[in-house]
Amino acid sequence: MKLSNTAGKILNDPVRIEHRDMWMSRLQDLYNGKSTGNVMAINGIFGRSENEMLLYSDPETWVIESLEVLADQIDKCDSDIQFVPPCIEPMVYGVHFIDSIFGAHVYFDDEVGQWYNDYLDKDVGTLQYPDLDKSEAWNIAIRAAKTFLQQELALPLFGLPTIASTLVVSVNLYGENI
């Protein structure tokens, strides 16, 4: 699956890449304790497929559609007063990405518009290393990342699924038993 030529040119625009790199340099200076002269504001834009659930059945198409959406709104990144990095982010199961990898049943509640999970039916301390080859969540994330890389784009960033803290994952997997 391949991105349109128009979107590819937009997402490889050397002027926009230079603009992004200038902001990245300012961010690095801030991290290194150097004064940037102004308050640093970051407000990235995300390209998202109109069919967010497509990520779970066809992550390759989801990536392409998300990049096309991103290219269509790229002018929002042209700010000189705040850093607006363009990116896509396949939020596989929201904050329950790791929970799913460890075997929790994760589901989307259409009424609330949010992901949830059921607790594991295992004793605390018996969790085994997951078989990533058999993990649906892991494989969706890998397929999305590979598709993104195949597009050979220099401008947009690729956000990772949520890697929650061990405390959050523990509570999500075991509830009050943890």
ABEGO torsion letter per residue (X at the ends): XBBBAAAAAAAABAAAAAAAAAAAAAAAAAAAGBBAGBBBBBBBBBBBBABAAAAAABAAAAAAAAAAAAAAAAAAAABAABBBBBBBBBBBGEAAAAAAAAGBBBBBBAAAGBBBBBBBBBBBGABBBBBAAABAAAAAAAAAAAAAAAAGBAABBBBBBBBBBAAAAAAAAAEAAX
